[in-house]
Amino acid sequence: MRRFRLPIVIVLVAVAGAALIGPLGSAVAFFSKGLTLDVQVGSPSKLQARGAAVNVPMQVVCNAQGRAGLDVFITERVGSAIANGEGFVRFQCTGDFQTVNVPISANGHAFKKGTGVVNAVLFGCGFHVCGDQDATGNTKITHK
């Protein structure tokens, strides 16, 4: 029976190692040939115009030359309906941590106080390379 234990141990160690290393890969920012892009979902997001829009704060670190683009989608369950929207901003990267506020207009149903799911894509170019970095997270939606 000892002959079968070694392969089982090897498989278990490999699975455990992959489980530990896998999540680390998604937390790493885009970095290539000097270009750095990192984005995270901020909170709270502020309702605007009685829910016609929401202002989502995004935490960004980038050193793109020129301007970078940030495309943000938000979805919120409002009663039995779904409120959602998309916003896009271009901004100047500073190379340091910065908060970029993205205004997003509601499509169909108005946003309400609650929790929204945010998906974002930051993209930029610099140092003869272009790249993008994704972020997903929840944001608390509050009144002003």
C-alpha positions as CSV (number, residue, x, y, z in Angstrom):
1,M,0.0,0.0,0.0
2,R,2.9,2.4,0.5
3,R,3.5,2.6,-3.3
4,F,0.1,4.4,-3.7
5,R,0.7,7.0,-0.9
6,L,3.5,8.9,-2.6
7,P,1.5,9.8,-5.7
8,I,-1.4,10.9,-3.6
9,V,0.8,13.1,-1.5
10,I,2.4,14.6,-4.6
11,V,-1.0,15.4,-6.0
12,L,-2.2,17.0,-2.7
13,V,0.9,19.1,-2.4
14,A,0.5,20.3,-6.1
15,V,-3.2,21.2,-5.6
16,A,-2.4,23.0,-2.3
17,G,0.4,25.0,-4.0
18,A,-1.8,26.0,-6.9
19,A,-4.5,27.1,-4.5
20,L,-2.0,29.4,-2.7
21,I,-0.4,30.8,-5.8
22,G,-3.5,31.2,-8.0
23,P,-5.1,34.0,-6.0
24,L,-1.9,35.9,-5.9
25,G,-1.8,36.2,-9.7
26,S,-5.1,38.1,-9.8
27,A,-3.9,40.7,-7.3
28,V,-0.8,41.7,-9.3
29,A,-1.0,44.9,-11.2
30,F,0.0,45.2,-14.9
31,F,3.7,45.8,-15.2
32,S,5.6,45.6,-18.4
33,K,8.7,47.3,-19.7
34,G,8.2,50.2,-17.3
35,L,4.4,50.7,-17.6
36,T,2.5,50.2,-14.4
37,L,-1.3,50.0,-14.2
38,D,-3.2,49.2,-11.0
39,V,-6.9,49.8,-10.2
40,Q,-9.2,49.0,-7.3
41,V,-12.9,49.6,-6.6
42,G,-13.4,52.3,-4.0
43,S,-16.3,52.9,-1.6
44,P,-18.7,54.6,-0.9
45,S,-20.2,55.6,-4.1
46,K,-22.4,58.7,-4.0
47,L,-25.9,58.9,-5.5
48,Q,-26.5,61.9,-7.8
49,A,-29.8,63.5,-8.9
50,R,-32.1,61.1,-6.9
51,G,-30.4,58.0,-8.3
52,A,-30.2,59.1,-12.0
53,A,-26.4,58.6,-11.6
54,V,-23.8,57.4,-9.2
55,N,-20.3,58.7,-8.7
56,V,-17.9,55.7,-8.2
57,P,-14.4,56.4,-6.6
58,M,-11.7,54.2,-8.1
59,Q,-8.2,54.0,-6.6
60,V,-5.6,54.1,-9.3
61,V,-1.8,53.9,-9.7
62,C,-0.4,54.4,-13.1
63,N,2.5,55.9,-15.0
64,A,1.1,55.9,-18.5
65,Q,2.4,58.7,-20.7
66,G,-0.3,61.1,-21.8
67,R,-3.7,60.2,-20.6
68,A,-5.1,56.8,-19.3
69,G,-8.7,55.6,-19.8
70,L,-10.9,54.1,-17.1
71,D,-14.1,52.3,-18.1
72,V,-16.4,51.4,-15.2
73,F,-19.6,49.3,-15.1
74,I,-21.9,49.1,-12.1
75,T,-24.9,46.9,-11.4
76,E,-27.3,47.1,-8.4
77,R,-30.4,45.1,-7.5
78,V,-33.2,47.6,-6.8
79,G,-36.2,45.7,-5.5
80,S,-37.1,43.2,-8.2
81,A,-35.3,45.2,-10.9
82,I,-31.7,45.8,-11.9
83,A,-30.1,49.2,-12.2
84,N,-26.9,49.5,-14.2
85,G,-24.8,51.9,-16.1
86,E,-21.4,52.6,-17.5
87,G,-19.0,55.5,-17.2
88,F,-15.7,56.4,-18.9
89,V,-13.1,59.0,-18.0
90,R,-9.7,59.9,-19.3
91,F,-7.3,61.3,-16.8
92,Q,-3.6,62.1,-16.4
93,C,-1.5,59.5,-14.5
94,T,0.7,60.8,-11.8
95,G,2.7,57.7,-11.0
96,D,1.3,57.8,-7.5
97,F,-1.8,56.7,-5.7
98,Q,-4.8,58.8,-6.9
99,T,-8.6,58.6,-6.6
100,V,-10.5,59.0,-9.9
101,N,-14.2,59.6,-9.6
102,V,-16.3,58.1,-12.4
103,P,-19.8,59.4,-12.9
104,I,-22.2,56.7,-14.2
105,S,-25.7,57.4,-15.5
106,A,-28.4,54.8,-14.8
107,N,-29.8,52.8,-17.7
108,G,-33.5,52.2,-17.1
109,H,-34.0,51.9,-13.3
110,A,-32.5,54.5,-10.9
111,F,-29.8,53.6,-8.4
112,K,-30.7,53.5,-4.8
113,K,-28.9,53.3,-1.5
114,G,-27.4,49.8,-1.2
115,T,-24.6,47.7,-2.6
116,G,-23.4,47.7,-6.2
117,V,-21.1,45.3,-8.1
118,V,-18.4,47.2,-10.1
119,N,-16.3,45.9,-13.0
120,A,-13.6,48.3,-14.3
121,V,-10.9,48.3,-16.9
122,L,-7.9,50.7,-16.7
123,F,-5.8,51.1,-19.8
124,G,-2.9,53.2,-20.9
125,C,0.3,53.4,-23.0
126,G,3.8,54.3,-22.2
127,F,7.4,53.2,-22.6
128,H,6.6,51.7,-26.1
129,V,4.0,49.3,-24.7
130,C,0.2,49.5,-24.0
131,G,-1.7,47.5,-21.4
132,D,-4.8,47.1,-19.3
133,Q,-5.8,46.0,-15.8
134,D,-9.2,44.8,-14.6
135,A,-10.8,45.2,-11.2
136,T,-14.0,43.8,-9.7
137,G,-15.5,44.6,-6.4
138,N,-18.5,45.8,-4.4
139,T,-19.1,49.4,-3.5
140,K,-21.6,50.8,-0.9
141,I,-24.0,53.3,-2.6
142,T,-24.9,56.1,-0.3
143,H,-26.6,59.5,-0.4
144,K,-24.5,62.6,-0.7
